[in-house]
Amino acid sequence: MAALICGSLAFDTIMTFDGRFAEQILPEQLHILNVSFLVPTLRRDFGGCAGNIAYSLKLLGGNPLPMAMLGADGGEYLARLQQLGVDTRFVGRVEDTYTAQAMIMTDRDNNQITAFHPGAMMQAHLHRIPPGAGAHVGIIAPDGREAMLQHAAQFVEAGIPFVFDPGQGLPMFDGADLHRFIEQASWIAVNDYEGKMLCDRTGWSLAEISHRVRGLIVTLGAQGCEIWEQGVRTHVPPVQPAQVVDPTGCGDAWRGGLLYGLEKGWTLARCAQLGNRLGALKIAQRGPQNYQLDFQPD
């Protein structure tokens, strides 16, 4: 069976700042902020949450079905997905706009500043999840606002359990929206910052949210992750990477492991362990889709 991945396809322009953002930004001067960062290294990569998750899942031997929109400049990305053996039946094109673009700057402490142009992603709602999509599981990753709302409802109509992964799109939704997503989802995946925002906007604690879904995962970066099931928290320790090079796409690599495990019927703890291994592999390579497996997932 396949995993239907609703989210963005984007080109990532990744830059490295040798210093620390905290040393360049003066808190008392935030009202007249005017900063410039010298970035001696710059690279352009294939990215976007749907693309990154699909890459991770395909590496593991899964069958990703990305549902996303490319722009007029997206031919290269479409060809790459097809070369990887990814089924692109749900990848569309919008000819009068650019593919989504992310400009990501990382400092020496792996803090990041990102500027994002949504482009064709804003038309992602034009795709509908058909009842016969052939997917065993799905995920709502960051995408256009209307696409995230509509695809969640369509997953329910199609009877496909899904992960709600709001990511950087979480600020687009108020408490009522998030209550509805939680009611529709089977699992929720957030990082620790997003977890705090989710609790603040819903008025529910992590324990309370976990009673409304099959499982809630909070990734903690270098500290691993925690899973919540029916109000019970379990910490899953991290996997130490060979080196720390670039955090871009680590969360998406993790989510590929999650979907793989869910397709296999694994426990959430086992899914999280695989996700941690993938995150450790990804962070040791530059770019979100340039790492390879050094283990067998089963």
Buried (B, 14 or more C-beta within 10 A) or exposed (E): EBBBBBBBBBBBBBBBBEEEBEEEEEEEEEEEEEEEBEBEEEEEBBBBBBBBBBBBBBBBEBBBBBBBBBBBBBEEBBEBBEEBEBBBEBBBBBEEBBBBBBBBBBBEEBEBBEEBBBBBBBBBBEBBBEEEBEBBBBBBBBBBBBBBBBBBEBBBEBEBBBBBBBBBBBEBBEEEBBBBBBEBBBBBBBBEEBBEBBBEBBEBEBBBBBEBBBBBBBBBBEEBBBBBBEEEEEBBEBBEBEEEBBBBBBBBBBBBBBBBBBBBEBEBBBBBBBBBBBBBBBBBBBBBBBBEEEEEBE
